[in-house]
Amino acid sequence: MTGLRAGRQGLIHLSQAQGCISRKLSTSKGSDLNAMGRTSSMDLLNPIPVKSRGKQVTTSEQRKDFLREDIPSVKRVVIKVGTSVLTRDNEFGVSLTRLASLVEQVSALVHSGKEVIIVTSGAVGFGKMRLQVQNVLSQTVRNTLSWGANASPPSLDSRACAAAGQSGLMTLYDAMFSQYGVSIAQLLVTMSDFQVDAHRANMCETIKELIKLGIVPVCNENDVFYSNTESREFIMSHQNTTITSFNPNFKQNIDNGIDDGVDRGDKVVRLTANDSLSALLAVELDAQLMIVLSNVDGLYTAPPGRLSSMGATPKLLHTFNPDDPQMERLEYGRDRRVGRGGMAAKVDASKFALNHGVHCILANGHQHDVISKIFEGRTIGTLFTRAAGRDSTPYVKGTEARSASREMAKLPSSVRKKVLEQIVKDITRKEDVILAANNEDLQEALRAIKSEGAVGSDHRPDQLPLSLSKRKLRSLVQKIDQMTATAGNVVGRNVKWCKVTDGLYLEQETVPIGVALCVFDKACPDVVPLLASLCIASGNAVIFKSSRESFHTTQIFHSIIISALKANNISENAVINLEGRDNLEDFLVLQDQIDMVIPRGCKQLIEYVNTRTKIPVLGDTEGLCHVYVHNDANLEVAARVLVDSKCEASYAGRYGVETILVHSHWIETGKFEELLEPLTSKGVALFAGPRLRAQFKSQSAKMPPAWSLRCEYGSSGCAVEVVDSLEEAIQHVNDYGSHHTDVIVCESEMDSRKFSREVDSACVFQNCSTRFSEGYSFGLGTEVGVTTKRVPMRGPIGIEGLMTSKYILRGKGHAVADIADGKSKWVHEKKCVTCGLQVRD
């Protein structure tokens, strides 16, 4: 109880503070009425000036003033926490989990130097829980039983709930904030606090003084003074700095044709409850940002879960520009589970604040770390800004890429070939510039490795995955040349022809898939020109999210590609390179803008992408490749396969061998060390598997134990395990492998076929290196990646992975009814699209 009393004593009630300060001002103002904090009937009907902000913020200033990337630099923010965020689903009591999360995030902002003002709801919900218990206890047994099994207890007055819940709500706030060393102060506000000049000035001075002391003001509308049937609305003009208030007992009902006598025009909005309180405080206190948290993700084109009046599915708006005529067509929901302010009230409040220089975000307070993500510049909720036309948010970039993809799909093959030819010329011409940029990336990577004291800090630059060389650049040029040769017959290729009935013909032709998002971490930066060329050849647009380790090299490659696009009058949005604060997670939710995600990198990256997007994921998978050396293998062939599969793995990317399976015959004949010597002589660290260490201790004595038989060792190491038969090798590969690429070194054709037939992998090779498992070897130019999924395709996926198809039916007034009536009949005559001969099923 002592703690609760201390908490309550630390809370500041606004009306008490105003009364004290107002009396001091009464002498100079000469107005006893205003000095005592009372409001005359005339005050309720007269326009009230909003505090001047020095100069009115113009539209042109706002356009170049604020984007999401500017949010981290915001100093003062007003955060409105809605009733639906704070209360439980049954509307009784406070959701402690959500409240604790919000308190933690706000505390982090305060400790980082931000000035935060909270406008909170929830007092009524908290009071309902208290008064409901009290109501039940005060009833007689007869009254309680008379409610019946399905009846509800008598309804509770919202004013009484607010009075009973306010102290408890503030005690919760105070207790939680104190855990982070943050103090709070309570302010209860009424309409008169904005209508009376002295009150408004005192309120603002009080809040600013609290902020100066490092205290978080927690504001709420004083619901005790109003009933649910009273209208306490402000009509705020966007054209000037006045607030016109109306008789609080007047019930407005414009929908029923009742006129309140005010000409609103196009730029006048109605503000209600804590939504209006947040906007007014944000304007008066010179805040740069207002965040409104509710139980929806933001502003939709129509109420979520319902079709719009035009029959369209509602879509989330990432930005809202009030000057855009399309914004006037939005539909807002009216049903509210809790609270008084609906979406229309939130939009009106945000528009009012925006027109007075305060930018706003509507977001979902149920979302994990929503405030922290907003201050990271992430695409969360709906941003109200007039800078939407040049906003660099993921949504805008995705939309630009979508527009560019439609342009790419219409390009003739000759233009796509010219672009690829120009890329090849520029890569060849700028070879030294590319290698210099790559060397800069390599040196920075080595410095980072050494500073962290990481394992492998003695690596040479050419051993790092992001290393380029003249040989790699020549190979890169060859791959793009191969794509150039095939670019002519990719888009619009007829893959099926069928005569459905007399005069009705069906064709299936290839079309680009649209927009691809390519994500890679520490892969070789030649991924950028390879996949960009693949997308250009197939008529697609692509968005790259590369790692910071390859920043300089990626910049050079991207500039070469953009130059080739511009030279052929193609939008540079066809190939977008993400930099800086662009967050991957924000792009993974753009289902309407991005058609495919292509991750290239480590297992963690691939898992991250797969668990955070509903967009189809295509491409690289974990490369746990095996090489099994059978008992009849040729020793020289085995050595060549092992060395090429491992020692050149940094060049091949993810196709190096990770586990070597050795038949026990090689140990029993004493040739085990001779078999592995070519690897050890090249510095490859070998790690003994559990069975090898248990059964052959002397042979494995020099090998450290393997970390795992299910992990990638990279270019520096490899696991070695022993098996007694072909069947054991097949079982091991199926149990421990990633079903990527597996090799058998064997002289017996029968055993090789058995291995190929029973190993469940995308690629199974006989007597050759794992490095052949890539697109260029298969004649694909390059590959989107190697996928082990069984559908829709498996193995190295080239340009066909970026294509889909459409059906074109050509007729002359044909109707299904004609076939049903017997006037015509189904034919379904198929012809080969290559030779034109009829195909029989």
N, C-alpha and C positions, 0 to 999 in steps of 0.2 A: 504493500500500500504506500510505503514511503516513496518508492520509485515512481509510482503512478502520480502521486501528488507533486513530486518534483517535476515530472514531465509536464503536467498541466500548468504548473507555475511558470514554466519556461515558454509557454505558448503566448503569443501576442494577439489580442483581439483587436481588429482594426477599428471598430467603433470607439473603443476606449482610447486608443491612441489619437484618433481624429478629434474626439471631444476635448482632449487636453490641448492639442495644438490649435484647434479652432478657437478656443477661448482666448489664446494668446493673440490670435489674429483679429479678434473681434474689435479691439480698440481702434486699430488702424482702418479697418473696413467700415466701422460704424454701423454694422448690421447685426443686431442681436439675433435675428432669425437665422441667418446663415451661420453665425458663430456657434449656435447651439446645435448645429447639425440638422435642423428641421428644414423641410421643403414646403413652400407654399403651393397652392393649387395652380398658380400661374407658371411656376417652374416646370411643372409636368407637361405643359403644353408649348413651351418656348424652345426654339432651337438651342442646342448646347454645343459650343465650339469644341472641337477636338484639339488637343495640344498641338501647336505648330511644331513641325519637325525641321525648322530652319528654312527648308525649301521643299516644295512638293516634288516627289520623285517622278520624273517623266518617263514615258514609255521607252524612249530611246535610251535613257540611262539604264533602265531595267534590262533591256535586251543585251547589253554588254556587261551586265553587272553580276549575274548570279547563275551558276550551273551547279550540278551535284558535286563536281570536283572542288567547288568553293566551300562546301559545307564544313570540312575539317577546320577551316580558318575562322568559323563563326565564333564570336565572343559571347554574345548574350542570346539565350534561347528560352522561349516559353513552351513548356510541355504540358499539353492538356491530356489527362488520363480519364477516359470515359468510364461510365458506370459498367458497361459490358466488359471492360477489361478488369476492373477491380472486384466485381461481385462474382459469386459462384453461379453456376448454371441455373440453380433453383431460385436465384435472386435474393437469397437469404445469406447474409454474412459476406465476408471478404475472402477472396482467393489469396491465401497467404503466399502461395508459390509465385504467382505473377507479381504480387506486390513486392516480394523480396527481390525478385529479378530486376524490377524497375528501379528499386532503391539502390541496388548494387551498381547498375549502369549509370544512374544519375550521380552517385558518389564518385565514380571514376571520372566523370566529366568535371565535377567540382575540383577534384584533386589535380586535374590537368590544366586548371586555370579558367574553365568556363564559368559563366554566370548563368545559373539556371533558376527559372521561376516555374513552379508547378501549379497547375490549375487542376484540382482533383474533384472527381465525383465520388460516389460510393457511400456517402453518409446515410442516405435513405436506406440503402441495402443493408448496411451494418445495423441501423436502428431497427429494421424489420425483424432481424433475428432476435434482438434484445426484447422488443415489445411483444413479439409473438409468444415468447416464453412467459413473459409477465402476464400477457392476456390470458393464456391458458391457466396459469396459477390462480388468477383472480376469479375464474369462473367456478360456479358450483358444479358438482357432479352431474346434476340434472341438465344444466345448460350444455355441459361438454357432451353428454350422451345425445342431446337433442340435435347436435350437428349432423349425426348420421355417419355411416361408414364412408360415404363418398363426398360428403359436404365439406366445405372449407370453413375455417374459423372466420369470425367477423373481420371485415376489411379494416386496415389500419390507416389512420390519417398520415399522409406523407410529411406534414409539418412536424408531427410528433416523432415520426421516425427519424427525421433529420436532426431534431434536437437531441434525441437519445443516442444517435449514432455518431455525431460529430466528435464528441470527446473520445470515444473509443477508437475511431479512425485515426485521429491525430496522435493518440497514444501509441498506436501501431507504427505510424510513420516515425515518431520520435524514437521509439525503441530500436527500430531497424536502422535508421540513419546513424544512431549513436554507435552502432557496431563498426562503422566505417569512419568514425571521428568527425561526422558532419552534424551540425546543429540546424534545426529548422525553426520556423516561426509561423503561426497560424494567422490568416487574414480572412475574415468573413466579409463579403462585399454585397451591397445591395445596389439597386438601380440609382438611388439618389447619390451614391458615391461618385457617379460619373456625371450626374446632372448639376451638381453644385460645385462651383469652381473651387471653393475652399476645400471641400471634401476630396475632390480629385487631386488637387495639389498636395494635400497632406498624405493621401494614400501613396502617391508616387514617391514623395520624399521618404516616407517610411520604408517602402520596398527598396529604394536605392541605398538607404542607410544599412538595411539588413544585408544587402548584397555586398556592400563595402566591408562589412564585418565577416564575410565568408559564410553567412547564414542563408539557407535555402528557404525562400518564402513559399508556403503552401497555401494557395488561395482556393476559396470555394464560394459559390453564391449562397447567401444566407436564405435557405429554403423555408425557414421558420416564418418569414414574413409574407409568404405567398401560398395560396392554395393551388391545387391542380387545375381548377377551372379558371383561374385568372390568367390573363394574357399580359406578359411583361416583355414586350417586344420593343426593340429599337428599330427605327427605319433610318438606315445610314446611306448617305448620298456618296456615290463615287466621284461626283463632279466637284465637290467642295469638301471642306473640313467641318461639316456640321452633322450633329446627331439630332434627329427629331424624335421625341418620345411621345407616347400617347397615353390616354387614360388607362391605367392598368386594369380597370374593370370592364373595358370595352373588348368584346369578343370578336375578333376578326374572322371573317369567313368569306374570303374572296371567291372560293370555288362555288359558293351558293349565290353569288351575285351581290353580296353585301359590300358596299363601298365604304371605305373608312375616310374618304374625303381627301386623300393625298394622291397627288399625281406622281407616281413613282418613275415613269419613264423607263428607258432601257438600262439605266445605270444606278438604280436604287434597289437595295436588297434588304431583306428582313433578317435580323439576327436574334437568336434566342438562347437563354440559359447559359451554361458554361462554355458553349462554343463562342457566343458573343463576348463573354467575359475574357476568354483567351485572346481574341482578336483585339479587343479594346486595350487590354494590358500590354500586349505586344506593341501596339502603336504608341501608347503613352510612354512606355519604358524604352523606346528606341531599340527594340530587339531586332536582330537580323534574321531570325528564323523562328517559326512557330511549328511545332509538331503536334498533330492531333491524332491520338491513339484510340482506336475503336476495335471492333471485332471483325472488320473486313479488311482485305488486303490493300484497299485504296478505292479510287473512284472508277466505277465501271460505266460502260456505255448504256447499261440498263441494270436493274437490280439483279444481283447474282442469283442463279437458280431459276430465273424466269427469262423467257424470250422477250426481246424488245417488241414495240408496237409494229415494227417492220418484219418481225419474225426472225431476227438475227440473234445469235448467241452472244451474251454479254462478254465484253473484253475489257481487261484491266488497262487503264490509261496510265502510262508511266509519267507523262507530263500533261499539264492542263494550262492552256493559254487562253485567257478570257477573251482575247481579241479574235480568236478563231471562231468563225460563224458556226462551225460544226459542233462546237461545245454547247450551243444553245439547244441542240436536239437531244441532249442527254436526258435520260429518265431516271428519277430518283425514287427509291422505295420509301413507303410511308409507315410500314409496320415496324414497330420497335419493341423488342422484348423488355428492355429496361431503359431507363433514362428518358429525357424529354427531347433531346436533339437528334433529329434524323439526319440522313445524308444531305438533304437540301440545306439544312441549317449549317452543317459543316462547310459545304461549298460556299454558301453566302458569307460565312465568317472568313473563310480563306480568301475569297475575292476582295472583301473589304480590306483585309490586312495587306494583301498584295498591292492594292491601289494606293496604300499609304506606305509602301516601301518595305513591307515585311513579307518575305517569301515563306511558303508554307508547304508542309508535307502531311498528307493523310496516309496513315499506315496502320498495320494490324498489331495491336499491343499484345496479342497472344503469341506472336512470332518470337522465336528464341533470339535474345540479344538484339532486339529490333533497334533500340536507340544507338547502341554501339555500331551497328552496321550502317545506320544512316550517317553517323559522323565519320565513317570510313569512306564516305562517298559512294556507297553501294546503291544499286538501283532497287530501292525499297519503297513501296507505296507510290503515291502520285505526288509529283512536285508541281506546285503552282508557281509558274514563272513565265514571264514574257520573253525569256531567252530560249524558249523551246525550239525555235527555228534553227538555232545553232548549238543545241545541246549535244554533248558528246557522250550521252548515256548509251549503254548497250542496246537499249530499245531503238534509239535513233540509228546507231550504226548497223544494227540488224535490218532495219527498214531500208537503209541505203543499199545494203548488200542485196536485199531482195529485189529492189528496183534494178540494180546493175545485172542481176542474174537473168532477168527478163530480156535485158538488152543483149546479153551474151548469147542467149538461146536463139536470137534472131540473126546472129552474125553468119555470113556465108563462110564456108570452110576455108576459102582462100584468105580471108582476113585473119582467121585464127592461126593459120599457118604463118602468115607474115609476122604476127606477134611472137610466135615461138622462134622463128628464125632470127628476129631482132634480139631476143633474149640470149640466144646462143652466141651471136656476134658480140654482144656487150660483155658476156661472161668471159669470152676468150680475150677480148680487148682489155678488160679490167682485171686480168688474172692477178697481177701484182698488188693492186689495190685490195682485192678480196683477201689475199693471203696476209697482207699487212693488218687488215682489220681482224682477221682470225687470230693472228699472233697476239694482238692486243687482248683479245678475249682469253687466249690461253694463258698469258702472263697473269692476268687478273685472277683466273681460276687457280693457278698454282699458288699465288700469294694467299688466296683464301684457304686453300688446303693446308698450307704450312702454318698459317696463323691459328687454325683450329687444331693443329696437331693431329690431323686425321691419318688413318692408316693409308699407306700408299703415297705419303707426301714426297717420296723420292721419285715419283713418276716423271718421265720425260714428257714434254709438251705433246709429242706425236703419239703418246699412248693414251691421251685423254679422248673420250668419245667425241668431243666437239672439234677435234683436230681436222684441218683440211690440208691437202697437199696438191701439187700439180697433177699427180696421177688421179686423185679423186676428182679434180675439176675436169680433167679430160673424160673420165667416166661419166661425170654429170652431163657434159655436153653430148656424149654419145646417146645417153638415155633420152634427152630432150629431142635429139634428132630422130630417134625412133618414134617418139610420140608425134612429131611433126609429120612423119610419113603416114601415120594412121589417122590423123585428125580429119582427113577428108571424108571418111565414110563412117563417122561415129554418130553424129546427130542426124536424125531423120532417116536412118537406115531401116528399110522394110524387113521385118523379121518373120512376118506371117501374112499369108494371103488366102482368102477363103471366099468362095462363091456361096452365099447363104441361100439365096433363091434366085430365080431368073431376074437379072437386072439389079440385084442387090449384092454388093461386094464389101467384104470386111478386110481391112488392113491393120496390121499392128506395126508401129514404127517407134524407134528409140527417141527419147527426149531427155534433156539434162534433168538431174534430180533437183537442182535449184541452188541452195546455199549450203556449203560445208564449213564446219568449224573444226580447224585442225589445232590440236593442243599437243605440245611436246615439251619435255623438261630438259634433259641433258643429252638429247639426241644430236647427231651431227647436224649443223645448220643447213646443209644442202637439202634438208627436208623442205625448206621454204621454196626454192626454185623448182624442185621436183614436183611437189604437190600443186604448186601454183600452175605449172605447165600442164599438169594432168587435168586440172580444172578448166584451164583455158581451152585445151584441146577438146574437152567434152562439153564446152559451153556453159560451165558453172561459174558461180562466184565463190570465193573462199575468204574466211576470216582466220587469221593466224594468231595464236596466243603462244608466244615462244618463251623460253627461259631467259633470265637475265644473264646467264653465263655466256650466251651467244649474241648478246645485244649488238655489238658493232658489226659482226658478220651479217646478221639478219638485216640490219639497216642497209647495208650495201646491196644485198640481194633484192630487198624490197624496192630500193630506188631504181635498180635495173629493170625490174618488172613494171613498175609504174611508168617509167620512161617509154617502154615498149607499148604499153596500153595507150598512152597519150599520143604517141606517134601515129597510131591508127584510129584516133578519135574515139577511144573507148573510155568509159568512166573509170576513174581510178578506184572507185568503190568496189570494183570487181575483185580486187585483191587488197584486203584491209589487214594491216599489221597492228595489233593491239600493243599499247605501251603504257607505262606509268601505272595509274591507279585502276585501270580497267580490270575488274575482278572476274575471274573465270566463272564463278558460281552465278553471276548475274546473266551471263550468256547461256548457261545451261538450262535456263527456264524459258528461253525465247522459242517456244514451239511453233509459233506462227511465222517466225522469221528464219529459223535455221532448220534444215531438213536432215542433217546428218552430222554427227560428231565423230572425229577421227583422232583418237588419242595415240600418241607415239611416245613411249617412254617406259618407265619402271612400272612394276606391278601395282604400287601404291597409287600412281596417277590413274591407271586404268580402272582400279576399283573406285577411286574417288569420282571419276566421271560416271561410271555405271550406276552408282548409288545416288547421284544428285541430278539426274536428268531423265526425262521421259522421251527425249529425242532419240531416235535410233542411233546406236553406237556401232561403228564399223571400223575394223582395222586391227592394230597390233594387240597381241595377247602375250602373256608371259612366255618366255622362250626357254623352257627347261628341256633342251635338246639332249639326246643320248646318241652315243656311238657304241655299238656292241661289236666286239671283236670275237668272232666265232672261233672254234677250235681248229678249223681248217683254213683260216685266213692267211693270205700272203703277207708276210711280215713287212715287206717294203711298201705294199699298198696300204696296209694299216697305218704305217708311220706317216705317209703322205696325207692320208685322210685326216688323221688326228691333228697334225700340225696345221693344215689349212683350215680345219674347222675351229681351231682354238687361237692360234697365234695371229691370225688375220681378222679376228672377230670384231675388233674395234672398227675395221673398215666395213664389215658386213652389217654392223648394227646389232640386231637381236637374234642372229642366227648362229652364234657360236655354241659349241658343245659345252654342257655344264656337268654331265656325268658320263664317265667312261665305264662301260660294263665289259669285264674281261672274263673269258671262259677260264675255269680253273686249270685247264690243260696247259696254259701258258705259265702258270706258276709251277706246276708239277714237272714241266720240262726245263725249268730254269731260265726261261726266256722272258720272264715278266719285266725285269729291269731293262732289258734290251728293247722291249716293245715301247716302254714309256720314256726311254732316254732322249729321243728327239724333242719331247716336250720340256723335260727338265733342263736340257741344254739351252733352251730359249727362255728360261726364267719362269716357266709356269709352275706355280705351287700346286702340288698334288695333295689331296686330303683323303685319308683312308676311310671307307665306309665301315659300318659296325661289323658286318660279316667278315670283311677282309682282315680287320684287326683281331677278331676273335679266332679265326681259323688259321691265319698265316701271320703270326706275330713277327717272325724274323723278316719277312718280305715287307711288312708295313711298319717296321720299327722306325724308319726315317721319315715317315709321313705323320703329320699331326692328324688328329681325328677330324672327320668332316663335321662342319657345323650342322648340316642337314642335307638330306638327299632331295629336298624340295625347294631349294633356293638357288638363285643365280649368283655365281662367283665372279662374273665379269671376265675381263681380259687377263686378270692376274692369277686365277686359280681354277681348279677343276676337281671334282670328287671322283674317286675310283672305287668301284665295288666289284665283287667277284660273284659269278653264278656258275652252276654246274651243268646247265643244259640250255638249249634254245628255248624251251618252254619257260624256264625260269626267267630268261632274259625278256621274253615277251610279257610275262606277268609283271616283272619289275617296271618295264616301260609304261605299261598301262596304269599301274598303281601310282607311280611317282612322277611321271612326266606330265607336261601341260598339253599334250596332244598337238604339238606344234610341228617339229621336224625330228625324225629319228632315223638312224642309219645303221645298217648291218654291213660289216666287212666279212665277206664269206665267199668261198669258191664254189660251194654247192648251189646249183640253180634251184633245186627243190627246197633246200632250207631257206634260201633267200625269198622264194615265193611264199613260203609259209609265214615268214616274218612280215612280209609286206601285206599279206592277207589278214593277219590276226592282230597286228599292232593298230590301235585305234588313234591314228594321228592324221592331221591334215596333209602332211607330206612324209612319205616313207621312201628312203633312198637305199640303193644297193651299191656299195663300193665307191662312194663319192662323197664329197664334202657337204656338210650342212649348209655351207655358204651359197649353194646353188638355190636355196629356198628364198628367192627374191624375184621381183617382177621382171627385171631385165633379162635374167636367165631364162625365164619362161616366155620371153618375147612380148612382155606387157609394157615395155618402156620403163616404167617404175610401178610401184604398187601402193595402193592406199594403205595396205598393211597385210599381215598374215593373220587370218582369223581361224580359230578352232571351232567356232560355232557351226552346227550342222545346217542351219538355215540362216539367211537365204542362200549363202554360198560358203565355201570353205577353201582354205589355203591362201596363197598369194592372190590378192584381189587387185586387178588393174583398173583400166578405164571403165570396164563394164560395171564396176562397183559404184560409179558415179552416174550411172544412167538408169532410167526407168523407161516406161513405154506408155503409149496411148493407143487406143483403138479408134479407127476412123471407119465409119460405115457410110457407104455411098449408095444412094438409091434415087428413085424417080417417083416419089409419091407412094412408096410402099407402106402398107399397113398390116399389122399382125392379124387383123380381122379377116383379111383376104385369105390367109393360110388357114385360119380356123373355119372359114366358110367353104374351103376346098377349091377356091379360085386359083390358088398356086400351092406349091408344096416346098418343103425344106429340101435343099440340095446338099449343102455343106461339102462342096467340092474344093479340096485343098490343092495348092500348087506350090512347088519349091520356088522360093523367091530368088534363087540363084540361077537355076537353069530353066524354070518355067514349066517343068514337067509335072504332071499330076501326081500327087502323093496319096497313097492308099494307106489307111489305118491298119 
